[in-house]
Amino acid sequence: GDSGMHFIHGKSGSGKSTLLNVLGGLDKYDSGDLIIDNVSTADFSRKDFNTYRNTYIGFVFQEFNVLKGLSVYENIALSLELQHMSVKKNHDKIQEIIDKVGLTGLENRMMNQISGGQRQRVAIARALIKNPRVIIADEPTGNLDSANTIEIMNIIKAISKDRLVVLVTHEVELAKFYAS
């Protein structure tokens, strides 16, 4: 489908992250096919995969992957800059996403001044600002306590109402509760 929350679950080393990396165009596959909107990626060039990654996919990882030397706002804005889009022109859009993930008032805080749960919200906002069709999340709550896990999962669940979310987790209970 075009929306909803879909989980990939399995033992450590069973290939969950590899599958996500293939879906995200980060890793090449040796057999089978990855079909996106009825188009096979078998003959995709590196450039095709770069375009696909930049426009179609938003990534959220366990390690947050936020840039420590930047503020909350700058981390999110960077996602647009990498797409050669004007940060100034998109100020309202950035602010709207900051509000959506519950970071209002923390725009100028640096990464070391906010909690792990808040850093993961920054990572989600950075993925969302690209307005991707698909969000790929690899153990997005792996480094968080249970209260933050619930908050982050609720944010991701809300996002999945109008786009596809594919999430890897080793926590069966999360999948049972949140999966579409």
C-alpha positions in Angstrom: 0.0 0.0 0.0 0.9 3.7 -0.1 0.6 4.3 3.6 0.7 2.5 6.9 3.2 1.1 9.3 5.0 -2.1 8.2 7.4 -4.0 10.4 10.4 -6.2 9.6 11.2 -8.5 12.5 13.7 -11.3 12.9 16.8 -12.6 14.8 20.1 -10.7 14.9 22.0 -11.3 11.7 18.9 -12.5 9.8 19.2 -9.7 7.2 16.7 -7.1 8.4 19.0 -4.1 8.0 20.3 -5.5 4.7 16.8 -5.6 3.4 16.2 -2.0 4.5 19.4 -1.0 2.8 18.3 -2.6 -0.4 14.8 -1.0 -0.1 16.5 2.4 0.5 18.9 2.0 -2.4 21.9 2.0 -0.2 22.9 -1.6 -1.0 22.7 -3.4 -4.4 20.9 -6.8 -4.6 22.4 -9.9 -6.4 19.1 -11.6 -7.2 15.5 -10.8 -7.3 14.2 -7.3 -8.1 13.2 -4.1 -6.3 10.2 -2.6 -8.1 9.2 0.9 -7.3 5.9 2.2 -8.7 5.9 -0.6 -11.3 9.5 0.2 -12.4 12.3 -2.3 -11.9 15.5 -1.0 -10.4 17.5 -3.7 -12.0 19.0 -1.3 -14.5 19.2 1.7 -12.2 22.5 3.7 -12.4 24.1 5.1 -9.3 22.6 8.4 -10.3 19.1 6.8 -10.5 19.6 5.4 -7.0 20.8 8.8 -5.7 17.7 10.5 -7.0 15.5 7.7 -5.6 17.2 8.1 -2.2 17.0 11.9 -2.2 13.4 12.3 -3.2 11.5 9.1 -2.4 13.0 7.9 0.8 13.4 9.3 4.3 15.8 7.5 6.6 15.7 7.3 10.4 18.4 5.2 12.1 19.0 4.0 15.7 22.1 6.3 16.1 20.0 9.4 15.2 22.8 10.5 12.8 22.3 14.2 13.7 25.1 16.6 13.3 26.4 17.7 16.7 27.7 21.1 15.6 24.3 22.2 14.4 21.1 23.3 16.1 17.8 21.6 15.9 16.6 24.0 13.2 19.9 23.8 11.3 19.9 19.9 11.3 16.4 19.9 9.7 17.3 22.7 7.3 20.4 20.8 6.1 18.1 18.2 4.6 16.7 20.9 2.3 20.1 22.4 1.5 21.3 19.0 0.3 18.5 19.1 -2.2 19.5 22.6 -3.2 16.3 24.1 -1.8 16.1 27.5 -0.1 15.9 27.3 3.7 14.6 30.9 3.8 11.7 30.1 1.4 10.9 26.9 3.4 11.0 28.5 6.9 7.3 27.9 7.5 7.5 24.3 6.3 10.5 23.7 8.6 8.6 25.2 11.6 5.5 23.2 10.8 7.5 19.9 10.9 9.3 21.0 14.1 5.8 21.5 15.7 4.6 18.2 14.3 7.4 16.2 16.0 7.0 18.1 19.3 10.2 20.2 19.2 8.6 23.7 19.4 10.8 26.1 21.4 13.9 24.0 21.0 14.8 25.3 17.5 18.1 26.9 18.6 19.3 24.2 21.0 22.4 22.2 20.1 22.3 18.4 19.9 24.2 18.1 23.2 21.6 20.2 24.9 18.7 17.9 24.2 17.7 14.4 25.1 18.1 11.2 23.1 14.3 11.2 22.4 14.5 14.8 21.2 17.5 13.9 19.0 15.5 11.2 17.4 12.7 13.7 16.8 15.2 15.8 15.0 16.1 12.8 12.8 12.5 12.2 12.0 11.9 15.8 11.2 14.9 15.8 8.9 13.5 12.8 7.0 10.0 14.3 6.8 11.1 17.7 5.5 12.0 16.0 2.2 8.4 14.9 2.0 9.4 11.4 1.0 6.9 8.7 -0.1 8.5 6.1 2.2 10.1 6.4 5.6 12.6 3.7 6.4 13.4 3.3 10.1 16.1 0.9 11.4 15.5 0.3 15.1 14.5 3.9 15.7 13.9 3.4 19.4 16.8 1.1 20.0 18.7 3.7 22.1 15.7 5.0 23.9 13.9 4.3 27.3 10.3 3.1 27.3 8.7 6.5 27.7 10.6 8.0 24.8 10.0 4.8 22.8 6.3 5.3 23.1 6.5 9.0 22.2 8.6 8.3 19.1 6.4 5.4 18.0 3.3 7.6 18.3 5.0 10.2 16.1 5.9 7.6 13.5 2.5 6.1 13.7 0.9 9.5 12.9 3.3 10.0 10.0 2.2 6.6 8.6 -1.3 7.8 8.1 -0.3 9.5 4.8 2.9 7.7 3.8 4.5 4.3 3.9 6.7 3.5 6.9 8.9 0.4 6.9 10.4 -0.2 10.3 12.9 -2.8 11.6 12.6 -3.7 15.3 13.6 -6.7 17.5 10.7 -5.7 19.8 7.8 -7.9 18.9 5.4 -6.0 21.2 6.0 -2.8 19.3 5.2 -4.5 16.0 2.1 -6.1 17.5 0.8 -2.8 18.8 1.7 -0.4 16.0 1.7 -2.4 12.8 -1.0 -1.7 10.2 
